Amino acid sequence: MAGFGASVTGCEVEERNFGDGGSGGAGASNPDSGGSCAVPSDCPAPADPCQISACVDGRCGAALLPEGTEIEPVAGDCQRTVCDGRGARKGVPADELPDDGNPCTVDACAGVTPEHSPQPGSSCPGGICDEAGQCVPAGCSCPGGDCDEAGECASAECVDDADCDSSTECAEHICIDGACLTEPVQRGMPCGWGGQEQCDGEGQCMGDECVEDSDCACGFSETCICLAGSCYPLED
């Protein structure tokens, strides 16, 4: 038998050449060696799921599943695996949302790639969603949402101002949302012994003569600069 080409309902039978059976005779079961059969179930299954066993004229072959036939479905992978009509498989985009089980993310597909975008501010069981897409206690306002079950900052740097560095005349060290912050006092505020100096607006106490060059008054022939709270003329 030199070969065959025939159709099976809904499929295309792959044409193959078979020998005369050799020493195995008509009882050989390998489809590539022309195994004999009465029905498709007598033949070994092809390795690719886009092919099925076929029995034509008493010989085993393989039938190709039609293009678009879905195989091996996986829920939530943003794609469908289908047959290409030539015996192979391919992936095509599909609106199969990838549910990650997190109430604080929006599940979507970008082509065939699953995406889980945080939705901060949304409610979730037991609290509210933070910017990282995590559900935290509703009273939690810690940086990054790092709160414990009681709503307190789990890794807080401070609880109140006393946990931070001591404030100075020109800088206040305060505790906000579990973190120590420094707030400079307004420029020009008195500081130092007897209030004889001034705050520079950046948290430092400087001399009282000046804070910046424009505070210096020099003669018409001189240019002055302010250094460490004191005015100094520049020589030509």
Backbone torsions as a table, in degrees:
resi	resn	phi	psi	omega
1	MET	NA	119.8	-173.8
2	ALA	-79.0	-25.9	-178.3
3	GLY	165.4	-175.0	178.1
4	PHE	-157.2	159.3	170.7
5	GLY	-151.4	117.2	-176.7
6	ALA	-148.8	172.6	-179.3
7	SER	-116.9	145.3	173.3
8	VAL	-117.5	144.2	-174.2
9	THR	-49.2	121.4	177.1
10	GLY	79.1	-1.3	-176.0
11	CYS	-134.8	165.2	173.0
12	GLU	-112.7	126.1	-178.7
13	VAL	-80.1	129.1	179.1
14	GLU	-74.3	129.0	-179.0
15	GLU	-77.0	132.1	179.0
16	ARG	-136.5	152.4	176.1
17	ASN	-100.2	131.3	-179.9
18	PHE	-117.7	149.5	175.8
19	GLY	-85.7	-168.3	-178.1
20	ASP	-87.4	7.2	176.2
21	GLY	99.4	-20.7	179.0
22	GLY	54.2	-143.4	-178.7
23	SER	-69.7	-19.2	-179.8
24	GLY	-75.7	-22.2	179.2
25	GLY	65.1	-162.5	-175.9
26	ALA	-72.0	-8.9	-177.1
27	GLY	-88.7	0.6	-179.8
28	ALA	-63.7	136.4	-175.6
29	SER	-102.4	-9.0	178.4
30	ASN	-69.7	122.2	-176.9
31	PRO	-61.5	-29.2	-179.7
32	ASP	-75.6	-12.3	178.0
33	SER	-110.5	14.2	174.7
34	GLY	75.4	47.3	179.7
35	GLY	-61.7	144.7	-179.2
36	SER	-83.1	155.2	-178.0
37	CYS	-158.5	161.2	172.6
38	ALA	-112.5	-34.6	178.1
39	VAL	-138.1	161.0	-178.7
40	PRO	-56.2	-30.6	-178.2
41	SER	-67.9	-12.1	176.1
42	ASP	-77.0	-11.3	-173.9
43	CYS	-103.3	148.5	175.7
44	PRO	-63.6	148.8	178.9
45	ALA	-76.4	136.4	175.9
46	PRO	-62.0	158.1	-177.5
47	ALA	-70.6	-33.1	-176.9
48	ASP	-91.7	131.9	-178.4
49	PRO	-66.8	-9.7	176.4
50	CYS	-87.9	8.8	174.5
51	GLN	-128.4	145.9	177.1
52	ILE	-128.8	159.1	179.8
53	SER	-66.1	144.7	177.5
54	ALA	-139.0	146.1	178.1
55	CYS	-124.2	112.9	-177.1
56	VAL	-128.4	125.1	179.3
57	ASP	54.5	35.3	176.0
58	GLY	80.5	7.1	180.0
59	ARG	-120.5	145.5	179.6
60	CYS	-80.7	140.7	174.9
61	GLY	-148.4	-164.7	179.1
62	ALA	-130.2	134.3	176.7
63	ALA	-102.6	138.0	-178.4
64	LEU	-90.1	128.0	177.8
65	LEU	-69.4	147.8	-177.7
66	PRO	-61.6	153.2	177.5
67	GLU	-60.2	135.8	179.3
68	GLY	94.1	-6.3	177.9
69	THR	-67.6	122.9	-178.2
70	GLU	-80.2	137.3	177.7
71	ILE	-132.1	156.7	174.5
72	GLU	46.3	55.9	-179.1
73	PRO	-64.6	137.9	176.6
74	VAL	-127.5	121.0	-177.5
75	ALA	-70.8	135.5	172.3
76	GLY	75.3	24.8	179.0
77	ASP	-105.5	9.8	176.5
78	CYS	65.5	14.1	179.3
79	GLN	-154.5	163.8	174.1
80	ARG	-119.9	136.6	175.3
81	THR	-95.1	118.4	-175.8
82	VAL	-128.3	165.3	177.0
83	CYS	-84.0	147.2	-179.5
84	ASP	-93.7	3.4	179.7
85	GLY	84.6	-3.3	180.0
86	ARG	-119.1	15.4	177.1
87	GLY	94.9	0.9	179.8
88	ALA	-117.5	172.8	-179.1
89	ARG	-112.5	161.4	176.1
90	LYS	-152.3	157.3	178.1
91	GLY	-101.9	136.0	177.4
92	VAL	-128.1	143.2	179.6
93	PRO	-58.9	144.9	178.4
94	ALA	-149.2	147.5	-179.1
95	ASP	-82.5	65.1	177.1
96	GLU	-110.1	91.2	-171.5
97	LEU	-60.4	134.6	-178.5
98	PRO	-87.0	92.6	-177.2
99	ASP	-75.4	114.9	179.2
100	ASP	-91.1	2.8	178.1
101	GLY	74.0	9.0	-178.7
102	ASN	-101.3	117.3	-178.9
103	PRO	-70.0	-8.0	-177.6
104	CYS	-101.3	12.9	176.5
105	THR	-128.6	155.1	174.1
106	VAL	-102.2	121.7	-178.3
107	ASP	-88.5	133.3	-179.0
108	ALA	-153.2	169.7	176.9
109	CYS	-117.4	130.4	171.4
110	ALA	-108.2	89.1	-171.2
111	GLY	70.7	-119.2	177.7
112	VAL	-105.7	15.1	-178.6
113	THR	-106.3	122.3	177.3
114	PRO	-68.9	143.0	176.6
115	GLU	-131.6	145.2	178.4
116	HIS	-133.9	96.4	-175.7
117	SER	-93.3	131.2	178.0
118	PRO	-61.8	147.5	174.9
119	GLN	-126.5	77.0	-177.3
120	PRO	-60.3	144.1	179.1
121	GLY	93.1	-13.8	178.8
122	SER	-76.9	151.2	178.5
123	SER	-78.8	150.7	178.1
124	CYS	-145.5	163.5	-178.4
125	PRO	-55.9	115.0	177.2
126	GLY	88.8	3.2	-179.6
127	GLY	176.0	-140.0	-175.4
128	ILE	-140.0	151.9	-178.0
129	CYS	-82.3	135.4	178.1
130	ASP	-97.1	-176.3	-175.3
131	GLU	-69.9	-18.0	179.3
132	ALA	-89.8	1.3	-179.6
133	GLY	80.2	26.3	179.3
134	GLN	-113.2	147.7	178.1
135	CYS	-88.2	118.0	-178.9
136	VAL	-121.2	159.7	178.0
137	PRO	-54.1	144.3	-174.5
138	ALA	-58.5	-29.3	-178.7
139	GLY	-86.8	5.5	-175.5
140	CYS	-81.9	126.1	175.5
141	SER	-130.8	28.5	-178.7
142	CYS	-76.5	150.4	176.5
143	PRO	-57.4	126.2	-179.7
144	GLY	77.0	3.7	179.2
145	GLY	69.3	27.9	-176.9
146	ASP	-86.5	76.9	-177.5
147	CYS	-115.2	154.9	176.1
148	ASP	-91.5	-174.8	-175.9
149	GLU	-65.0	-21.8	179.5
150	ALA	-87.5	-0.7	-179.3
151	GLY	86.1	5.4	177.7
152	GLU	-90.8	156.0	179.4
153	CYS	-67.2	121.8	-175.3
154	ALA	-70.2	-32.1	-180.0
155	SER	-126.9	43.8	-175.5
156	ALA	-67.4	141.8	176.2
157	GLU	-76.7	-28.7	-177.5
158	CYS	-154.4	161.4	173.6
159	VAL	-110.5	-39.0	174.8
160	ASP	-141.8	179.1	-174.8
161	ASP	-59.3	-29.2	-176.7
162	ALA	-65.8	-18.8	179.4
163	ASP	-81.0	-10.7	-178.9
164	CYS	-96.7	175.3	176.9
165	ASP	-57.9	153.0	179.6
166	SER	-66.7	137.8	177.6
167	SER	-71.6	155.6	177.8
168	THR	-119.0	-180.0	179.2
169	GLU	-63.5	-26.5	-174.7
170	CYS	-113.7	2.1	179.8
171	ALA	-152.2	133.7	177.5
172	GLU	-107.0	129.2	177.3
173	HIS	-104.4	113.8	-173.3
174	ILE	-126.2	159.8	179.8
175	CYS	-105.4	121.0	178.5
176	ILE	-131.3	121.8	178.2
177	ASP	52.0	40.4	175.5
178	GLY	82.3	4.8	-179.8
179	ALA	-125.2	139.9	177.7
180	CYS	-82.1	127.6	179.3
181	LEU	-123.6	151.9	178.8
182	THR	-111.4	125.8	178.4
183	GLU	-118.7	110.4	179.8
184	PRO	-64.2	146.7	175.3
185	VAL	-77.0	152.5	-178.0
186	GLN	-54.4	139.4	179.7
187	ARG	-59.5	137.5	177.3
188	GLY	95.5	-8.9	178.3
189	MET	-67.3	140.3	-177.0
190	PRO	-66.5	146.6	178.7
191	CYS	-155.5	179.1	178.5
192	GLY	79.7	-176.3	-178.6
193	TRP	-61.1	118.3	178.5
194	GLY	67.6	14.1	179.6
195	GLY	69.6	28.7	-176.2
196	GLN	-83.5	-8.8	-179.3
197	GLU	-117.8	-177.7	-175.7
198	GLN	-130.8	150.8	173.1
199	CYS	-79.4	141.3	-176.9
200	ASP	-90.5	3.0	179.7
201	GLY	83.9	-1.6	178.0
202	GLU	-121.0	15.5	176.1
203	GLY	96.2	4.0	-178.0
204	GLN	-114.0	147.5	176.5
205	CYS	-97.8	121.9	-176.3
206	MET	-116.8	176.3	176.0
207	GLY	-59.1	159.8	-173.9
208	ASP	-87.8	-3.9	-176.0
209	GLU	-75.0	-36.8	-177.5
210	CYS	-159.5	161.9	172.1
211	VAL	-116.8	-34.6	177.1
212	GLU	-140.0	169.9	-174.1
213	ASP	-56.0	-36.5	-176.8
214	SER	-66.4	-14.1	178.5
215	ASP	-80.3	-11.2	-176.9
216	CYS	-89.2	138.5	177.5
217	ALA	-117.2	109.1	-178.8
218	CYS	-114.5	171.5	177.8
219	GLY	-66.8	168.4	-176.3
220	PHE	-61.8	-27.0	-176.0
221	SER	-96.9	5.7	-176.2
222	GLU	-121.6	149.3	172.7
223	THR	-115.0	128.7	-177.0
224	CYS	-111.0	152.5	172.9
225	ILE	-128.4	156.8	179.8
226	CYS	-102.9	120.6	177.6
227	LEU	-128.5	121.5	177.5
228	ALA	51.5	39.1	175.2
229	GLY	83.4	7.4	179.6
230	SER	-128.1	147.6	-179.8
231	CYS	-91.2	136.9	178.6
232	TYR	-132.6	129.9	177.0
233	PRO	-75.7	146.8	174.8
234	LEU	-96.8	131.4	179.5
235	GLU	-82.0	144.8	178.2
236	ASP	-67.2	NA	NA
